[in-house]
């Protein structure tokens, strides 16, 4: 397992297939007050729409209702930037979990109240990634 990061995501690499990782992702999200509102199976969509075969790739739309409500109250148009996407993608035998960095995305909204909400969402999502890495370490025996 290894931490992953781009300019707009953070996450981890886990040595299991998506089907085994997904329940852990959903449980870790739930522990931080997030639910999965949407799912996009990119692999199935690309196959159906373009005839393209690719590795498994799933986008989960995660939402923390309290934080979303606060954000919508501060800026009603912010719904265009919600929910927080969590990607589960295959890389060899591993699954990479990429989490949208809400601080980066919500920085598009120039409002102090939104910045605070984004910091809270990021902290919670960072704990989701830490929990995934912790449960993986426990499975590996260390």
N, C-alpha and C positions, 0 to 999 in steps of 0.2 A: 504494500500500500504506500502511496506517495501523494503528497499534496500537489494539486494542479492549480494554475492561475493564469488568467489572461487579463487584459485591461478592463474587461467587463464581467468576468466570472471568477469564482474560486470553487475549489472542490477537491476531489480525491480520486485515486485509482484503487479499485478493489479487485482482488484475484478471484472473482466469481462471475458467473453469467448474470445478465440483467434479471432473469426470473428469480434468482436467489437474492439479489441485492434489493430489488424493489420493495419487498415487505419491510426490510430494515429502514429504507429511505422513508416510506410512509409512516412508520412508527416513530422515527426520529422527528419528522415534521410535526406529527400530532403532539409529541411531547413538548414542542415549542409553540403550540397553538395554531398550527397551520393544517389546513385540509387540502386535499387535491380536488380542484373544481373541474379541471379539464385534463384530457389526455390526447396527445397526437402521436399516433404510431407512424412515424416518418417512413420507416421501411415499407409498411403496407401501402401507404399513400403513394410513394414513388413507384412501387411495383404496379399498382392499379392505374395510376394516371400517366406514367411515362414508360412503363415496361422496364424500368431500371431496377436491378437487383443490388441491394446494398446491405451492409451489416445492420443488425438491430440498432434502432435509434428511437427513443421515446422521449417526448417532451411532456412533463407534468406541470400543470398550472397550479401552483401552490398559493393559498391565500390564508392570511391571518385576519379573521373578520374584524377584530378590534382595531388593528393597525390600518386596515383598508378603510374602515369607517372614518377614522381620524384623518386619513389622507384625503378622502373624498370631501369631508367637511372643510378642510383647508383649501382644497383646489378641486372643484367638481370635474374638470377635464382630465384629471390625473388617471381616470379609469383607462385611458388609452395606453398607459404604461403598466397596468396591472394585468394579471397577477405576476408573482415572482415565478419565473420559469426555472424548472429543475430538469436537466437533461441527463438521461441514462443512455450511454452509448457504448457499443462494443469496440474494443481495441485488442485484437488477438483473443486471448482467453480471459482478459480482464474487462471490467466495466468501469468506465470513467463517469463520475458524477460531477456535472458542471452546474453550479448554481449561479443564477443571475445576481450580480452585485447590485442591490437596491440603491446603495449610495451613489454609484456611478449613473445608473439610469435615472433616478429621481433628482439628480443634480440638474437635469434639464429644467426642472421647476425651480424658479428663483423665489423660494419662500422659506423663511426660517422654521416654521412649523413642520414643513415637509422634510427638511433636513434632519430634524430630530426623529421623525418617524422612520426615515430611511436608516439612520444610525441604529435604531432599535431593531428594525427588521434585519439588518446586516448582522448584528450581534446574535440574534436568534438563529439565523441561517448558518452562521459560523459554528454555533453549538451543534447544529444538525450534522455538519461535516465532522466535527470532533467526535460526536457520538458514533457515527459510522466507522470512523477510524478506531475508536475504542472498542466497539463490538467486534471488529475484525481482529484486533490485537488479542482480545479475549479468546476468540475462536482458535487463533493460531497458538495459543498457550503462552502469550507473553506480550 
